[in-house]
Amino acid sequence: MTMITVIGESLVDTIRDPQMAAPTQTHPGGSPLNVAVGCARRGPTRPPLPNWVP
């Protein structure tokens, strides 16, 4: 099994209806979560990043 660790800040996206017709909604978000979800969708057969040397 391949394990990928993503490190970064934990953010919450807050969605508010300007007319207050619906209650405020919160969703997990942020760049580290997006990277983790993208890696999970690609599957373990592909590397998450290309191999490069600075």
Backbone as a printed PyTorch tensor [residue, N CA C, xyz], in Angstrom:
tensor([[[  0.8390,  -1.1740,   0.0000],
         [  0.0000,   0.0000,   0.0000],
         [  0.8870,   1.2400,   0.0000]],

        [[  0.5280,   2.2260,  -0.8020],
         [  1.2510,   3.4880,  -0.8590],
         [  0.6300,   4.4720,   0.1230]],

        [[  1.4810,   5.1620,   0.8800],
         [  0.9740,   6.1620,   1.8230],
         [  1.5460,   7.5190,   1.4450]],

        [[  0.6880,   8.5090,   1.3830],
         [  1.0940,   9.8800,   1.0830],
         [  0.6960,  10.7480,   2.2650]],

        [[  1.6300,  11.5600,   2.7440],
         [  1.3550,  12.4690,   3.8540],
         [  1.3050,  13.8920,   3.3240]],

        [[  0.2540,  14.6070,   3.6440],
         [  0.0990,  15.9990,   3.2380],
         [  0.1430,  16.8470,   4.5000]],

        [[  1.0060,  17.8470,   4.5060],
         [  1.1800,  18.7020,   5.6810],
         [  0.7910,  20.1290,   5.3100]],

        [[  0.0420,  20.7740,   6.1740],
         [ -0.3270,  22.1670,   5.9410],
         [ -1.3940,  22.6110,   6.9100]],

        [[ -1.8950,  23.8060,   6.6780],
         [ -2.8950,  24.3650,   7.5690],
         [ -4.2570,  23.7280,   7.3330]],

        [[ -5.0830,  23.7590,   8.3500],
         [ -6.4430,  23.2390,   8.2600],
         [ -7.3890,  24.4300,   8.1560]],

        [[ -8.1280,  24.4960,   7.0790],
         [ -9.0220,  25.6310,   6.8510],
         [-10.4670,  25.1710,   6.7380]],

        [[-11.3650,  26.0910,   6.9760],
         [-12.7870,  25.8290,   6.8280],
         [-13.3620,  26.9180,   5.9320]],

        [[-14.0580,  26.5090,   4.8800],
         [-14.7520,  27.4540,   4.0030],
         [-16.1540,  27.6630,   4.5650]],

        [[-16.5220,  28.9150,   4.7880],
         [-17.8420,  29.2500,   5.3220],
         [-18.6770,  29.8510,   4.2080]],

        [[-19.8430,  29.2670,   3.9670],
         [-20.7510,  29.7370,   2.9170],
         [-21.9650,  30.3470,   3.6010]],

        [[-22.1850,  31.6170,   3.3270],
         [-23.3320,  32.3110,   3.9240],
         [-24.2620,  32.8100,   2.8320]],

        [[-25.5400,  32.6730,   3.0740],
         [-26.5600,  33.1930,   2.1660],
         [-26.7730,  34.6620,   2.5140]],

        [[-26.5300,  35.5990,   1.5750],
         [-26.6670,  37.0270,   1.9080],
         [-28.0910,  37.4180,   2.3270]],

        [[-29.0760,  36.6510,   1.9080],
         [-30.4510,  36.9870,   2.2760],
         [-30.9370,  36.1450,   3.4550]],

        [[-30.0310,  35.3580,   4.0450],
         [-30.3200,  34.5350,   5.2210],
         [-31.4700,  33.5590,   5.0140]],

        [[-31.6810,  33.1160,   3.7690],
         [-32.7360,  32.1410,   3.4990],
         [-32.3040,  30.7430,   3.9320]],

        [[-30.9860,  30.5040,   3.9560],
         [-30.4630,  29.2000,   4.3610],
         [-29.4540,  29.4050,   5.4880]],

        [[-29.2940,  28.4070,   6.3440],
         [-28.3050,  28.5470,   7.4140],
         [-26.8760,  28.5660,   6.8660]],

        [[-25.9590,  29.1070,   7.6470],
         [-24.5530,  29.1360,   7.2680],
         [-24.0170,  27.7110,   7.1910]],

        [[-23.2510,  27.4280,   6.1350],
         [-22.6790,  26.0990,   5.9420],
         [-21.1640,  26.1910,   6.0470]],

        [[-20.5480,  25.1860,   6.6430],
         [-19.0920,  25.1170,   6.7070],
         [-18.6340,  23.8320,   6.0300]],

        [[-17.5110,  23.9350,   5.2980],
         [-16.9480,  22.8070,   4.5680],
         [-15.4390,  22.7950,   4.7710]],

        [[-14.8470,  21.6100,   4.9770],
         [-13.3870,  21.5650,   5.0680],
         [-12.7810,  21.9860,   3.7390]],

        [[-11.6720,  22.6970,   3.7930],
         [-11.0630,  23.1600,   2.5560],
         [ -9.6120,  23.5280,   2.7540]],

        [[ -9.0580,  24.2150,   1.7700],
         [ -7.6700,  24.6320,   1.8140],
         [ -6.8140,  23.8230,   0.8560]],

        [[ -5.6530,  24.3440,   0.5390],
         [ -4.7590,  23.7180,  -0.4240],
         [ -4.3120,  22.3070,  -0.0170]],

        [[ -3.9180,  22.0630,   1.2430],
         [ -3.5000,  20.6970,   1.5980],
         [ -4.6080,  19.6630,   1.3840]],

        [[ -5.8330,  20.0230,   1.6810],
         [ -6.9450,  19.0900,   1.4520],
         [ -7.1140,  18.8260,  -0.0360]],

        [[ -7.0020,  19.8600,  -0.8570],
         [ -7.1280,  19.6780,  -2.3030],
         [ -6.0440,  18.7490,  -2.8420]],

        [[ -4.8210,  18.8740,  -2.3400],
         [ -3.7310,  17.9930,  -2.7740],
         [ -4.0190,  16.5520,  -2.3620]],

        [[ -4.4690,  16.3620,  -1.1240],
         [ -4.7570,  15.0040,  -0.6410],
         [ -5.8760,  14.3620,  -1.4490]],

        [[ -6.9190,  15.1080,  -1.7490],
         [ -8.0320,  14.5670,  -2.5390],
         [ -7.5640,  14.2430,  -3.9620]],

        [[ -6.7510,  15.1180,  -4.5440],
         [ -6.2410,  14.8710,  -5.8880],
         [ -5.3830,  13.6110,  -5.9470]],

        [[ -4.5260,  13.4210,  -4.9480],
         [ -3.6910,  12.2060,  -4.8960],
         [ -4.5570,  10.9650,  -4.7250]],

        [[ -5.5780,  11.0540,  -3.8960],
         [ -6.4610,   9.9020,  -3.6770],
         [ -7.2190,   9.5540,  -4.9600]],

        [[ -7.6260,  10.5350,  -5.7220],
         [ -8.3650,  10.2800,  -6.9610],
         [ -7.4770,   9.6780,  -8.0460]],

        [[ -6.2030,  10.0720,  -8.0600],
         [ -5.2840,   9.5410,  -9.0780],
         [ -4.9360,   8.0950,  -8.8210]],

        [[ -4.9640,   7.6850,  -7.5760],
         [ -4.6400,   6.3050,  -7.2370],
         [ -3.1640,   6.1120,  -6.9750]],

        [[ -2.8090,   4.9520,  -6.4240],
         [ -1.4220,   4.7060,  -6.0280],
         [ -0.4810,   4.3520,  -7.1840]],

        [[ -0.9930,   4.1890,  -8.3900],
         [ -0.1280,   3.7720,  -9.4950],
         [  0.6420,   4.9260, -10.1180]],

        [[  0.2750,   6.1530,  -9.8270],
         [  0.9610,   7.3170, -10.3870],
         [  1.6320,   8.1050,  -9.2700]],

        [[  2.8050,   8.6700,  -9.5180],
         [  3.3990,   9.5360,  -8.5030],
         [  2.6170,  10.8480,  -8.4230]],

        [[  2.4950,  11.4380,  -7.2320],
         [  1.7230,  12.6720,  -7.1020],
         [  2.4180,  13.8590,  -7.7550]],

        [[  3.7570,  13.8250,  -7.8380],
         [  4.5130,  14.9290,  -8.4360],
         [  5.5590,  14.3570,  -9.3870]],

        [[  5.9180,  15.1050, -10.4080],
         [  6.9870,  14.6200, -11.2850],
         [  8.3220,  14.6150, -10.5360]],

        [[  9.2140,  13.7480, -10.9450],
         [ 10.5550,  13.7190, -10.3420],
         [ 11.3840,  14.8350, -10.9600]],

        [[ 11.8340,  15.7570, -10.1540],
         [ 12.6640,  16.8490, -10.6340],
         [ 13.6350,  17.2530,  -9.5480]],

        [[ 14.7340,  17.8390,  -9.9670],
         [ 15.7570,  18.2990,  -9.0340],
         [ 15.9320,  19.7910,  -9.2560]],

        [[ 15.8610,  20.5800,  -8.1820],
         [ 16.0260,  22.0440,  -8.3590],
         [ 17.4250,  22.4170,  -8.8000]]])
